[in-house]
Amino acid sequence: MPDFSQSPTNLDPPAVVDHILLPVADLEDGARTLRERHGLQAVAGGRHPKLGTANMIVPLGRQYLELITVADPREAATSRLGKRVTRALDEGRMFVDWALRTRSVDLLRAKLLAAGWELPPPWEGSRRRPDGQVLHWRTQDVDTGATWIALPFVIEWDVPDGLHPGEATAQHPSGATALRRVVVGARNPAHVREQLEVLLGDTDLYEVRAAASDGVEALVLDSPHGELVVGAR
């Protein structure tokens, strides 16, 4: 899958899916289940300071799946991410959210504001890897409401070359190599498609289906044996 965000002349739009968040009650149990059901190997992630969450990573090149859990319920109750993970677990959802990668949150934010989007301020995050390396990033949410939405948030990484989470070493029994497509459910699919085109452009990185509620429904991964589907078919 081409990574258009690596081109300095293509900042508009980001045009690449970065990662998808899967809520789990326990990281080790979640990683074991993902390996047994889908042949995907998770590796150690880290703790998110002040957010009340922790993760493990399923690397897929410059993309990844993020197993995420509530590590501190009190802390999680004060953060948007912590609240979303808690709610996803309570409701038995398979996915929490998905993220696009951009080289510049500021440029994308200016573009969306000029197009009339109402956006919350960007925020900064970090976590420490098991080897002590600290990863930093900035994110831009496109909505602050309590309801589930079909649209992704956007992330701008500030990490040394080779330390993007998706570049970690992992041997997947399934042979999975990359994310091919994110399948999104939407109550108003036509409107969601219009918004995603603003964010991603004309691409096959996503598929929008009519659904009773908004949010990610499934992931399609590339593997030597054909498409590997995680989630609802």
Secondary structure, DSSP 8 states (H G I E B T S, - for coil): ---GGG-TT--SS---EEEEEEE-SSHHHHHHHHHHHH----EEEEEETTTTEEEEEEE-SS-EEEEEEES-HHHHTTSHHHHHHHHHHHHT-S--EEEEE-S-HHHHHHHHHHTT------EEEEEE-TTS-EEEEEEE-S---SS--SS-EEEEEE--TT-SGGGS----TT---EEEEEEEEESSHHHHHHHHHHHH-S-SSEEEEE-SS-EEEEEEEEETTEEEEEE--
